Amino acid sequence: MSTKNMHDGSVHSQFSPYDTPFDAFTNYMNVLADFIVRVEEQYPMSIENEELSALLTTIRNQ
């Protein structure tokens, strides 16, 4: 996702499968969104267990 120009940025383009930094960033955000959906499917926000609910609240606050 490098946006450097000239010689500093040329090395990054050799390793990227994306045409532009924007394309790389878009894919990165899609991966994060998919990850969040999968985690929420496995561990829903409304959980009956009070101890687990308190732990999830602590994690969210971090």
All heavy atoms as TSV, in Angstrom:
chain	resi	resn	atom	element	x	y	z
A	1	MET	N	N	0.820	-1.196	0.000
A	1	MET	CA	C	0.000	0.000	0.000
A	1	MET	C	C	0.859	1.253	0.000
A	1	MET	O	O	0.402	2.298	0.391
A	1	MET	CB	C	-0.920	0.018	1.213
A	1	MET	CG	C	-2.058	-0.942	1.106
A	1	MET	SD	S	-3.272	-0.713	2.391
A	1	MET	CE	C	-2.616	-1.794	3.634
A	2	SER	N	N	2.067	1.137	-0.411
A	2	SER	CA	C	2.969	2.284	-0.389
A	2	SER	C	C	2.536	3.342	-1.395
A	2	SER	O	O	2.132	3.033	-2.515
A	2	SER	CB	C	4.389	1.841	-0.726
A	2	SER	OG	O	5.234	2.949	-0.819
A	3	THR	N	N	2.634	4.590	-0.964
A	3	THR	CA	C	2.336	5.704	-1.866
A	3	THR	C	C	3.581	6.541	-2.124
A	3	THR	O	O	3.483	7.667	-2.584
A	3	THR	CB	C	1.227	6.603	-1.277
A	3	THR	OG1	O	1.637	7.047	0.012
A	3	THR	CG2	C	-0.088	5.851	-1.173
A	4	LYS	N	N	4.744	5.976	-1.823
A	4	LYS	CA	C	5.996	6.694	-2.065
A	4	LYS	C	C	6.229	6.828	-3.562
A	4	LYS	O	O	5.860	5.958	-4.342
A	4	LYS	CB	C	7.176	5.952	-1.432
A	4	LYS	CG	C	7.159	5.947	0.066
A	4	LYS	CD	C	8.382	5.228	0.580
A	4	LYS	CE	C	8.424	5.235	2.084
A	4	LYS	NZ	N	9.608	4.522	2.583
A	5	ASN	N	N	6.895	7.891	-3.937
A	5	ASN	CA	C	7.208	8.136	-5.345
A	5	ASN	C	C	8.694	7.944	-5.601
A	5	ASN	O	O	9.493	7.812	-4.684
A	5	ASN	CB	C	6.809	9.568	-5.726
A	5	ASN	CG	C	5.319	9.745	-5.676
A	5	ASN	OD1	O	4.568	8.836	-6.009
A	5	ASN	ND2	N	4.878	10.905	-5.248
A	6	MET	N	N	9.043	7.932	-6.832
A	6	MET	CA	C	10.426	7.858	-7.297
A	6	MET	C	C	11.074	6.532	-6.888
A	6	MET	O	O	10.426	5.518	-6.836
A	6	MET	CB	C	11.243	9.046	-6.774
A	6	MET	CG	C	10.597	10.402	-7.061
A	6	MET	SD	S	10.666	10.875	-8.762
A	6	MET	CE	C	12.141	11.836	-8.747
A	7	HIS	N	N	12.349	6.556	-6.583
A	7	HIS	CA	C	13.116	5.351	-6.308
A	7	HIS	C	C	12.639	4.633	-5.041
A	7	HIS	O	O	12.588	3.397	-5.007
A	7	HIS	CB	C	14.598	5.697	-6.185
A	7	HIS	CG	C	15.456	4.503	-5.917
A	7	HIS	ND1	N	15.632	3.509	-6.850
A	7	HIS	CD2	C	16.143	4.130	-4.812
A	7	HIS	CE1	C	16.413	2.566	-6.333
A	7	HIS	NE2	N	16.741	2.920	-5.101
A	8	ASP	N	N	12.270	5.371	-3.997
A	8	ASP	CA	C	11.837	4.753	-2.741
A	8	ASP	C	C	10.598	3.887	-2.918
A	8	ASP	O	O	10.452	2.855	-2.275
A	8	ASP	CB	C	11.550	5.819	-1.681
A	8	ASP	CG	C	12.815	6.487	-1.183
A	8	ASP	OD1	O	13.902	5.915	-1.393
A	8	ASP	OD2	O	12.713	7.569	-0.588
A	9	GLY	N	N	9.691	4.304	-3.763
A	9	GLY	CA	C	8.440	3.568	-3.934
A	9	GLY	C	C	8.500	2.477	-4.975
A	9	GLY	O	O	7.649	1.582	-4.993
A	10	SER	N	N	9.478	2.493	-5.837
A	10	SER	CA	C	9.518	1.520	-6.934
A	10	SER	C	C	9.691	0.093	-6.436
A	10	SER	O	O	9.161	-0.848	-7.028
A	10	SER	CB	C	10.626	1.876	-7.923
A	10	SER	OG	O	11.890	1.791	-7.298
A	11	VAL	N	N	10.416	-0.086	-5.349
A	11	VAL	CA	C	10.621	-1.441	-4.834
A	11	VAL	C	C	9.307	-2.047	-4.341
A	11	VAL	O	O	9.085	-3.243	-4.458
A	11	VAL	CB	C	11.700	-1.461	-3.728
A	11	VAL	CG1	C	11.196	-0.791	-2.465
A	11	VAL	CG2	C	12.133	-2.879	-3.441
A	12	HIS	N	N	8.400	-1.237	-3.814
A	12	HIS	CA	C	7.123	-1.741	-3.310
A	12	HIS	C	C	6.244	-2.265	-4.440
A	12	HIS	O	O	5.511	-3.232	-4.256
A	12	HIS	CB	C	6.383	-0.663	-2.522
A	12	HIS	CG	C	7.094	-0.240	-1.278
A	12	HIS	ND1	N	7.101	-1.014	-0.144
A	12	HIS	CD2	C	7.839	0.854	-0.997
A	12	HIS	CE1	C	7.815	-0.407	0.786
A	12	HIS	NE2	N	8.276	0.730	0.291
A	13	SER	N	N	6.298	-1.660	-5.581
A	13	SER	CA	C	5.448	-2.081	-6.694
A	13	SER	C	C	5.856	-3.451	-7.225
A	13	SER	O	O	5.060	-4.145	-7.843
A	13	SER	CB	C	5.471	-1.043	-7.812
A	13	SER	OG	O	6.778	-0.956	-8.362
A	14	GLN	N	N	7.089	-3.870	-6.993
A	14	GLN	CA	C	7.539	-5.175	-7.468
A	14	GLN	C	C	6.884	-6.312	-6.694
A	14	GLN	O	O	6.754	-7.422	-7.214
A	14	GLN	CB	C	9.057	-5.287	-7.332
A	14	GLN	CG	C	9.813	-4.317	-8.196
A	14	GLN	CD	C	11.307	-4.353	-7.899
A	14	GLN	OE1	O	11.783	-5.174	-7.130
A	14	GLN	NE2	N	12.034	-3.432	-8.512
A	15	PHE	N	N	6.466	-6.075	-5.467
A	15	PHE	CA	C	5.923	-7.121	-4.611
A	15	PHE	C	C	4.410	-7.073	-4.469
A	15	PHE	O	O	3.835	-7.920	-3.813
A	15	PHE	CB	C	6.557	-7.047	-3.222
A	15	PHE	CG	C	8.046	-7.182	-3.262
A	15	PHE	CD1	C	8.860	-6.088	-3.021
A	15	PHE	CD2	C	8.643	-8.393	-3.565
A	15	PHE	CE1	C	10.231	-6.205	-3.049
A	15	PHE	CE2	C	10.013	-8.523	-3.606
A	15	PHE	CZ	C	10.818	-7.431	-3.352
A	16	SER	N	N	3.771	-6.089	-5.038
A	16	SER	CA	C	2.330	-5.927	-4.856
A	16	SER	C	C	1.556	-6.517	-6.033
A	16	SER	O	O	1.852	-6.214	-7.187
A	16	SER	CB	C	1.983	-4.445	-4.713
A	16	SER	OG	O	0.584	-4.308	-4.613
A	17	PRO	N	N	0.536	-7.331	-5.750
A	17	PRO	CA	C	-0.306	-7.842	-6.830
A	17	PRO	C	C	-1.370	-6.830	-7.273
A	17	PRO	O	O	-2.125	-7.102	-8.194
A	17	PRO	CB	C	-0.960	-9.076	-6.208
A	17	PRO	CG	C	-1.022	-8.751	-4.754
A	17	PRO	CD	C	0.210	-7.928	-4.465
A	18	TYR	N	N	-1.405	-5.664	-6.631
A	18	TYR	CA	C	-2.423	-4.660	-6.919
A	18	TYR	C	C	-1.867	-3.575	-7.828
A	18	TYR	O	O	-0.697	-3.227	-7.768
A	18	TYR	CB	C	-2.951	-4.040	-5.612
A	18	TYR	CG	C	-3.486	-5.091	-4.686
A	18	TYR	CD1	C	-2.743	-5.544	-3.606
A	18	TYR	CD2	C	-4.730	-5.666	-4.907
A	18	TYR	CE1	C	-3.222	-6.531	-2.771
A	18	TYR	CE2	C	-5.220	-6.660	-4.074
A	18	TYR	CZ	C	-4.465	-7.085	-3.015
A	18	TYR	OH	O	-4.940	-8.064	-2.199
A	19	ASP	N	N	-2.766	-3.023	-8.639
A	19	ASP	CA	C	-2.363	-1.973	-9.574
A	19	ASP	C	C	-2.084	-0.650	-8.877
A	19	ASP	O	O	-1.214	0.104	-9.287
A	19	ASP	CB	C	-3.433	-1.773	-10.652
A	19	ASP	CG	C	-3.568	-2.982	-11.559
A	19	ASP	OD1	O	-2.558	-3.720	-11.719
A	19	ASP	OD2	O	-4.667	-3.195	-12.095
A	20	THR	N	N	-2.859	-0.373	-7.819
A	20	THR	CA	C	-2.711	0.904	-7.126
A	20	THR	C	C	-2.749	0.677	-5.614
A	20	THR	O	O	-3.277	-0.345	-5.145
A	20	THR	CB	C	-3.852	1.876	-7.486
A	20	THR	OG1	O	-5.086	1.348	-6.982
A	20	THR	CG2	C	-3.965	2.101	-8.990
A	21	PRO	N	N	-2.222	1.619	-4.840
A	21	PRO	CA	C	-2.347	1.520	-3.380
A	21	PRO	C	C	-3.814	1.507	-2.938
A	21	PRO	O	O	-4.168	0.852	-1.960
A	21	PRO	CB	C	-1.631	2.761	-2.866
A	21	PRO	CG	C	-0.677	3.123	-3.942
A	21	PRO	CD	C	-1.362	2.742	-5.225
A	22	PHE	N	N	-4.673	2.211	-3.664
A	22	PHE	CA	C	-6.100	2.237	-3.334
A	22	PHE	C	C	-6.696	0.837	-3.441
A	22	PHE	O	O	-7.482	0.418	-2.589
A	22	PHE	CB	C	-6.846	3.210	-4.250
A	22	PHE	CG	C	-8.326	3.251	-3.984
A	22	PHE	CD1	C	-8.830	3.919	-2.885
A	22	PHE	CD2	C	-9.215	2.607	-4.833
A	22	PHE	CE1	C	-10.192	3.943	-2.621
A	22	PHE	CE2	C	-10.575	2.619	-4.579
A	22	PHE	CZ	C	-11.064	3.292	-3.476
A	23	ASP	N	N	-6.331	0.085	-4.496
A	23	ASP	CA	C	-6.828	-1.283	-4.649
A	23	ASP	C	C	-6.370	-2.165	-3.489
A	23	ASP	O	O	-7.134	-2.982	-2.982
A	23	ASP	CB	C	-6.340	-1.890	-5.964
A	23	ASP	CG	C	-6.965	-1.249	-7.183
A	23	ASP	OD1	O	-8.032	-0.615	-7.040
A	23	ASP	OD2	O	-6.376	-1.384	-8.280
A	24	ALA	N	N	-5.130	-2.002	-3.062
A	24	ALA	CA	C	-4.606	-2.774	-1.937
A	24	ALA	C	C	-5.360	-2.428	-0.654
A	24	ALA	O	O	-5.739	-3.319	0.122
A	24	ALA	CB	C	-3.121	-2.508	-1.762
A	25	PHE	N	N	-5.600	-1.143	-0.429
A	25	PHE	CA	C	-6.309	-0.709	0.765
A	25	PHE	C	C	-7.752	-1.211	0.756
A	25	PHE	O	O	-8.264	-1.670	1.790
A	25	PHE	CB	C	-6.279	0.815	0.877
A	25	PHE	CG	C	-7.009	1.333	2.083
A	25	PHE	CD1	C	-6.450	1.224	3.341
A	25	PHE	CD2	C	-8.256	1.919	1.952
A	25	PHE	CE1	C	-7.124	1.694	4.466
A	25	PHE	CE2	C	-8.937	2.393	3.070
A	25	PHE	CZ	C	-8.369	2.282	4.322
A	26	THR	N	N	-8.404	-1.161	-0.396
A	26	THR	CA	C	-9.778	-1.645	-0.515
A	26	THR	C	C	-9.853	-3.126	-0.172
A	26	THR	O	O	-10.739	-3.564	0.575
A	26	THR	CB	C	-10.315	-1.395	-1.934
A	26	THR	OG1	O	-10.284	0.005	-2.203
A	26	THR	CG2	C	-11.734	-1.905	-2.085
A	27	ASN	N	N	-8.921	-3.902	-0.678
A	27	ASN	CA	C	-8.895	-5.328	-0.358
A	27	ASN	C	C	-8.641	-5.548	1.132
A	27	ASN	O	O	-9.290	-6.390	1.765
A	27	ASN	CB	C	-7.840	-6.047	-1.188
A	27	ASN	CG	C	-7.900	-7.540	-0.983
A	27	ASN	OD1	O	-8.909	-8.168	-1.290
A	27	ASN	ND2	N	-6.843	-8.094	-0.444
A	28	TYR	N	N	-7.729	-4.792	1.712
A	28	TYR	CA	C	-7.423	-4.890	3.149
A	28	TYR	C	C	-8.675	-4.613	3.982
A	28	TYR	O	O	-8.987	-5.351	4.919
A	28	TYR	CB	C	-6.310	-3.899	3.489
A	28	TYR	CG	C	-6.000	-3.777	4.947
A	28	TYR	CD1	C	-5.333	-4.782	5.629
A	28	TYR	CD2	C	-6.370	-2.633	5.653
A	28	TYR	CE1	C	-5.036	-4.671	6.974
A	28	TYR	CE2	C	-6.085	-2.510	6.996
A	28	TYR	CZ	C	-5.414	-3.533	7.650
A	28	TYR	OH	O	-5.141	-3.402	8.973
A	29	MET	N	N	-9.416	-3.574	3.638
A	29	MET	CA	C	-10.621	-3.239	4.395
A	29	MET	C	C	-11.690	-4.319	4.224
A	29	MET	O	O	-12.424	-4.627	5.169
A	29	MET	CB	C	-11.162	-1.873	3.956
A	29	MET	CG	C	-10.241	-0.720	4.320
A	29	MET	SD	S	-9.832	-0.645	6.078
A	29	MET	CE	C	-11.400	-0.220	6.781
A	30	ASN	N	N	-11.785	-4.911	3.035
A	30	ASN	CA	C	-12.743	-6.000	2.820
A	30	ASN	C	C	-12.391	-7.214	3.660
A	30	ASN	O	O	-13.279	-7.885	4.200
A	30	ASN	CB	C	-12.808	-6.372	1.338
A	30	ASN	CG	C	-13.526	-5.335	0.512
A	30	ASN	OD1	O	-14.339	-4.569	1.016
A	30	ASN	ND2	N	-13.209	-5.282	-0.764
A	31	VAL	N	N	-11.108	-7.521	3.779
A	31	VAL	CA	C	-10.665	-8.637	4.611
A	31	VAL	C	C	-11.025	-8.369	6.073
A	31	VAL	O	O	-11.529	-9.254	6.770
A	31	VAL	CB	C	-9.151	-8.880	4.436
A	31	VAL	CG1	C	-8.621	-9.821	5.502
A	31	VAL	CG2	C	-8.854	-9.420	3.053
A	32	LEU	N	N	-10.767	-7.146	6.552
A	32	LEU	CA	C	-11.114	-6.813	7.941
A	32	LEU	C	C	-12.609	-6.910	8.189
A	32	LEU	O	O	-13.045	-7.438	9.218
A	32	LEU	CB	C	-10.622	-5.406	8.292
A	32	LEU	CG	C	-9.133	-5.243	8.510
A	32	LEU	CD1	C	-8.815	-3.791	8.845
A	32	LEU	CD2	C	-8.634	-6.154	9.602
A	33	ALA	N	N	-13.412	-6.415	7.252
A	33	ALA	CA	C	-14.866	-6.467	7.411
A	33	ALA	C	C	-15.347	-7.912	7.450
A	33	ALA	O	O	-16.205	-8.266	8.267
A	33	ALA	CB	C	-15.543	-5.707	6.268
A	34	ASP	N	N	-14.796	-8.754	6.585
A	34	ASP	CA	C	-15.161	-10.170	6.573
A	34	ASP	C	C	-14.770	-10.841	7.890
A	34	ASP	O	O	-15.531	-11.633	8.443
A	34	ASP	CB	C	-14.485	-10.872	5.399
A	34	ASP	CG	C	-14.873	-12.333	5.314
A	34	ASP	OD1	O	-16.073	-12.622	5.138
A	34	ASP	OD2	O	-13.965	-13.189	5.444
A	35	PHE	N	N	-13.596	-10.504	8.397
A	35	PHE	CA	C	-13.142	-11.064	9.669
A	35	PHE	C	C	-14.099	-10.694	10.797
A	35	PHE	O	O	-14.482	-11.543	11.611
A	35	PHE	CB	C	-11.727	-10.577	9.979
A	35	PHE	CG	C	-11.206	-11.044	11.300
A	35	PHE	CD1	C	-10.804	-12.359	11.480
A	35	PHE	CD2	C	-11.128	-10.169	12.374
A	35	PHE	CE1	C	-10.327	-12.804	12.706
A	35	PHE	CE2	C	-10.652	-10.602	13.601
A	35	PHE	CZ	C	-10.251	-11.920	13.767
A	36	ILE	N	N	-14.511	-9.444	10.850
A	36	ILE	CA	C	-15.433	-8.986	11.894
A	36	ILE	C	C	-16.758	-9.727	11.802
A	36	ILE	O	O	-17.308	-10.169	12.822
A	36	ILE	CB	C	-15.636	-7.459	11.808
A	36	ILE	CG1	C	-14.349	-6.750	12.225
A	36	ILE	CG2	C	-16.811	-7.003	12.654
A	36	ILE	CD1	C	-14.334	-5.271	11.947
A	37	VAL	N	N	-17.270	-9.905	10.590
A	37	VAL	CA	C	-18.533	-10.633	10.406
A	37	VAL	C	C	-18.397	-12.061	10.905
A	37	VAL	O	O	-19.266	-12.581	11.613
A	37	VAL	CB	C	-18.965	-10.604	8.926
A	37	VAL	CG1	C	-20.082	-11.593	8.656
A	37	VAL	CG2	C	-19.385	-9.202	8.525
A	38	ARG	N	N	-17.288	-12.718	10.562
A	38	ARG	CA	C	-17.094	-14.110	10.990
A	38	ARG	C	C	-16.955	-14.232	12.502
A	38	ARG	O	O	-17.478	-15.174	13.109
A	38	ARG	CB	C	-15.869	-14.700	10.299
A	38	ARG	CG	C	-16.091	-14.930	8.821
A	38	ARG	CD	C	-14.809	-15.364	8.147
A	38	ARG	NE	N	-14.970	-15.435	6.723
A	38	ARG	CZ	C	-14.777	-16.544	6.012
A	38	ARG	NH1	N	-14.412	-17.661	6.623
A	38	ARG	NH2	N	-14.931	-16.523	4.715
A	39	VAL	N	N	-16.255	-13.298	13.120
A	39	VAL	CA	C	-16.111	-13.333	14.580
A	39	VAL	C	C	-17.464	-13.117	15.245
A	39	VAL	O	O	-17.826	-13.825	16.194
A	39	VAL	CB	C	-15.085	-12.286	15.061
A	39	VAL	CG1	C	-15.148	-12.109	16.570
A	39	VAL	CG2	C	-13.683	-12.679	14.629
A	40	GLU	N	N	-18.242	-12.169	14.750
A	40	GLU	CA	C	-19.549	-11.896	15.349
A	40	GLU	C	C	-20.521	-13.050	15.146
A	40	GLU	O	O	-21.414	-13.253	15.968
A	40	GLU	CB	C	-20.118	-10.590	14.811
A	40	GLU	CG	C	-19.371	-9.385	15.362
A	40	GLU	CD	C	-19.848	-8.066	14.807
A	40	GLU	OE1	O	-20.664	-8.055	13.858
A	40	GLU	OE2	O	-19.396	-7.031	15.322
A	41	GLU	N	N	-20.353	-13.819	14.045
A	41	GLU	CA	C	-21.191	-14.998	13.854
A	41	GLU	C	C	-20.865	-16.066	14.900
A	41	GLU	O	O	-21.759	-16.741	15.407
A	41	GLU	CB	C	-20.989	-15.587	12.458
A	41	GLU	CG	C	-21.662	-14.802	11.362
A	41	GLU	CD	C	-21.327	-15.336	9.977
A	41	GLU	OE1	O	-20.500	-16.277	9.861
A	41	GLU	OE2	O	-21.887	-14.815	9.010
A	42	GLN	N	N	-19.598	-16.227	15.227
A	42	GLN	CA	C	-19.183	-17.230	16.190
A	42	GLN	C	C	-19.427	-16.778	17.629
A	42	GLN	O	O	-19.715	-17.594	18.502
A	42	GLN	CB	C	-17.696	-17.556	16.010
A	42	GLN	CG	C	-17.383	-18.250	14.715
A	42	GLN	CD	C	-18.012	-19.630	14.631
A	42	GLN	OE1	O	-17.970	-20.394	15.590
A	42	GLN	NE2	N	-18.605	-19.939	13.501
A	43	TYR	N	N	-19.257	-15.487	17.864
A	43	TYR	CA	C	-19.396	-14.930	19.213
A	43	TYR	C	C	-20.313	-13.719	19.156
A	43	TYR	O	O	-19.853	-12.587	19.075
A	43	TYR	CB	C	-18.022	-14.532	19.764
A	43	TYR	CG	C	-17.036	-15.661	19.724
A	43	TYR	CD1	C	-16.101	-15.758	18.705
A	43	TYR	CD2	C	-17.055	-16.656	20.692
A	43	TYR	CE1	C	-15.206	-16.809	18.648
A	43	TYR	CE2	C	-16.167	-17.715	20.649
A	43	TYR	CZ	C	-15.245	-17.785	19.629
A	43	TYR	OH	O	-14.370	-18.820	19.572
A	44	PRO	N	N	-21.616	-13.931	19.175
A	44	PRO	CA	C	-22.568	-12.827	19.045
A	44	PRO	C	C	-22.430	-11.803	20.172
A	44	PRO	O	O	-21.924	-12.106	21.251
A	44	PRO	CB	C	-23.943	-13.500	19.094
A	44	PRO	CG	C	-23.704	-14.938	19.334
A	44	PRO	CD	C	-22.256	-15.211	19.351
A	45	MET	N	N	-22.890	-10.613	19.895
A	45	MET	CA	C	-22.791	-9.519	20.856
A	45	MET	C	C	-23.669	-9.782	22.086
A	45	MET	O	O	-23.322	-9.396	23.181
A	45	MET	CB	C	-23.201	-8.202	20.216
A	45	MET	CG	C	-22.303	-7.810	19.070
A	45	MET	SD	S	-20.645	-7.500	19.597
A	45	MET	CE	C	-20.656	-5.739	19.570
A	46	SER	N	N	-24.801	-10.427	21.908
A	46	SER	CA	C	-25.686	-10.709	23.050
A	46	SER	C	C	-25.462	-12.147	23.510
A	46	SER	O	O	-25.917	-13.098	22.896
A	46	SER	CB	C	-27.143	-10.505	22.643
A	46	SER	OG	O	-27.474	-11.362	21.584
A	47	ILE	N	N	-24.753	-12.286	24.603
A	47	ILE	CA	C	-24.432	-13.593	25.153
A	47	ILE	C	C	-25.047	-13.672	26.543
A	47	ILE	O	O	-24.984	-12.719	27.324
A	47	ILE	CB	C	-22.904	-13.802	25.217
A	47	ILE	CG1	C	-22.332	-13.808	23.802
A	47	ILE	CG2	C	-22.557	-15.075	25.945
A	47	ILE	CD1	C	-20.831	-13.912	23.753
A	48	GLU	N	N	-25.641	-14.807	26.841
A	48	GLU	CA	C	-26.336	-14.973	28.109
A	48	GLU	C	C	-25.380	-15.094	29.296
A	48	GLU	O	O	-25.677	-14.658	30.387
A	48	GLU	CB	C	-27.238	-16.214	28.050
A	48	GLU	CG	C	-28.286	-16.156	26.947
A	48	GLU	CD	C	-29.230	-14.979	27.108
A	48	GLU	OE1	O	-29.557	-14.616	28.248
A	48	GLU	OE2	O	-29.635	-14.416	26.075
A	49	ASN	N	N	-24.234	-15.672	29.090
A	49	ASN	CA	C	-23.283	-15.908	30.159
A	49	ASN	C	C	-22.712	-14.569	30.651
A	49	ASN	O	O	-22.066	-13.850	29.909
A	49	ASN	CB	C	-22.163	-16.814	29.661
A	49	ASN	CG	C	-21.225	-17.227	30.751
A	49	ASN	OD1	O	-21.071	-16.554	31.755
A	49	ASN	ND2	N	-20.568	-18.353	30.542
A	50	GLU	N	N	-22.930	-14.235	31.901
A	50	GLU	CA	C	-22.522	-12.933	32.444
A	50	GLU	C	C	-21.001	-12.767	32.464
A	50	GLU	O	O	-20.491	-11.686	32.167
A	50	GLU	CB	C	-23.077	-12.754	33.853
A	50	GLU	CG	C	-24.569	-12.585	33.895
A	50	GLU	CD	C	-25.087	-12.414	35.310
A	50	GLU	OE1	O	-24.277	-12.123	36.218
A	50	GLU	OE2	O	-26.296	-12.566	35.500
A	51	GLU	N	N	-20.279	-13.822	32.828
A	51	GLU	CA	C	-18.824	-13.733	32.885
A	51	GLU	C	C	-18.228	-13.482	31.501
A	51	GLU	O	O	-17.354	-12.635	31.336
A	51	GLU	CB	C	-18.250	-15.018	33.466
A	51	GLU	CG	C	-16.748	-14.963	33.669
A	51	GLU	CD	C	-16.212	-16.240	34.301
A	51	GLU	OE1	O	-17.010	-17.054	34.796
A	51	GLU	OE2	O	-14.980	-16.400	34.289
A	52	LEU	N	N	-18.733	-14.192	30.511
A	52	LEU	CA	C	-18.259	-14.002	29.144
A	52	LEU	C	C	-18.639	-12.619	28.633
A	52	LEU	O	O	-17.854	-11.949	27.959
A	52	LEU	CB	C	-18.818	-15.082	28.230
A	52	LEU	CG	C	-18.324	-15.095	26.794
A	52	LEU	CD1	C	-16.799	-15.144	26.742
A	52	LEU	CD2	C	-18.913	-16.266	26.033
A	53	SER	N	N	-19.814	-12.167	28.979
A	53	SER	CA	C	-20.261	-10.839	28.584
A	53	SER	C	C	-19.356	-9.751	29.165
A	53	SER	O	O	-18.997	-8.788	28.490
A	53	SER	CB	C	-21.705	-10.614	29.024
A	53	SER	OG	O	-22.152	-9.358	28.599
A	54	ALA	N	N	-18.965	-9.917	30.439
A	54	ALA	CA	C	-18.061	-8.956	31.071
A	54	ALA	C	C	-16.700	-8.965	30.397
A	54	ALA	O	O	-16.083	-7.915	30.198
A	54	ALA	CB	C	-17.921	-9.269	32.555
A	55	LEU	N	N	-16.229	-10.157	30.033
A	55	LEU	CA	C	-14.945	-10.268	29.339
A	55	LEU	C	C	-14.995	-9.577	27.982
A	55	LEU	O	O	-14.074	-8.850	27.607
A	55	LEU	CB	C	-14.559	-11.734	29.182
A	55	LEU	CG	C	-13.252	-12.021	28.465
A	55	LEU	CD1	C	-12.077	-11.368	29.194
A	55	LEU	CD2	C	-13.033	-13.507	28.332
A	56	LEU	N	N	-16.072	-9.790	27.239
A	56	LEU	CA	C	-16.224	-9.134	25.932
A	56	LEU	C	C	-16.272	-7.615	26.081
A	56	LEU	O	O	-15.702	-6.886	25.270
A	56	LEU	CB	C	-17.478	-9.641	25.226
A	56	LEU	CG	C	-17.405	-11.062	24.686
A	56	LEU	CD1	C	-18.753	-11.497	24.163
A	56	LEU	CD2	C	-16.343	-11.161	23.612
A	57	THR	N	N	-16.910	-7.127	27.113
A	57	THR	CA	C	-16.961	-5.686	27.363
A	57	THR	C	C	-15.555	-5.155	27.636
A	57	THR	O	O	-15.161	-4.099	27.113
A	57	THR	CB	C	-17.886	-5.377	28.538
A	57	THR	OG1	O	-19.190	-5.862	28.235
A	57	THR	CG2	C	-17.941	-3.887	28.820
A	58	THR	N	N	-14.788	-5.881	28.423
A	58	THR	CA	C	-13.405	-5.476	28.711
A	58	THR	C	C	-12.575	-5.435	27.431
A	58	THR	O	O	-11.832	-4.492	27.195
A	58	THR	CB	C	-12.757	-6.455	29.715
A	58	THR	OG1	O	-13.541	-6.461	30.900
A	58	THR	CG2	C	-11.336	-6.050	30.020
A	59	ILE	N	N	-12.733	-6.445	26.597
A	59	ILE	CA	C	-11.996	-6.483	25.328
A	59	ILE	C	C	-12.377	-5.319	24.442
A	59	ILE	O	O	-11.509	-4.660	23.848
A	59	ILE	CB	C	-12.228	-7.839	24.617
A	59	ILE	CG1	C	-11.573	-8.961	25.402
A	59	ILE	CG2	C	-11.719	-7.794	23.188
A	59	ILE	CD1	C	-11.957	-10.337	24.927
A	60	ARG	N	N	-13.646	-5.029	24.326
A	60	ARG	CA	C	-14.110	-3.905	23.489
A	60	ARG	C	C	-13.557	-2.570	24.003
A	60	ARG	O	O	-13.250	-1.691	23.226
A	60	ARG	CB	C	-15.621	-3.866	23.443
A	60	ARG	CG	C	-16.198	-4.839	22.479
A	60	ARG	CD	C	-17.682	-4.600	22.277
A	60	ARG	NE	N	-18.321	-5.891	22.103
A	60	ARG	CZ	C	-19.061	-6.520	22.997
A	60	ARG	NH1	N	-19.321	-5.958	24.146
A	60	ARG	NH2	N	-19.561	-7.687	22.748
A	61	ASN	N	N	-13.468	-2.426	25.320
A	61	ASN	CA	C	-12.978	-1.178	25.903
A	61	ASN	C	C	-11.482	-1.002	25.722
A	61	ASN	O	O	-10.980	0.114	25.818
A	61	ASN	CB	C	-13.343	-1.112	27.385
A	61	ASN	CG	C	-14.821	-0.932	27.607
A	61	ASN	OD1	O	-15.527	-0.459	26.722
A	61	ASN	ND2	N	-15.295	-1.338	28.767
A	62	GLN	N	N	-10.747	-2.068	25.505
A	62	GLN	CA	C	-9.308	-1.971	25.298
A	62	GLN	C	C	-9.050	-1.337	23.959
A	62	GLN	O	O	-8.143	-0.690	23.667
A	62	GLN	CB	C	-8.649	-3.349	25.347
A	62	GLN	CG	C	-8.733	-3.977	26.726
A	62	GLN	CD	C	-7.985	-3.202	27.799
A	62	GLN	OE1	O	-6.949	-2.621	27.543
A	62	GLN	NE2	N	-8.510	-3.198	28.991
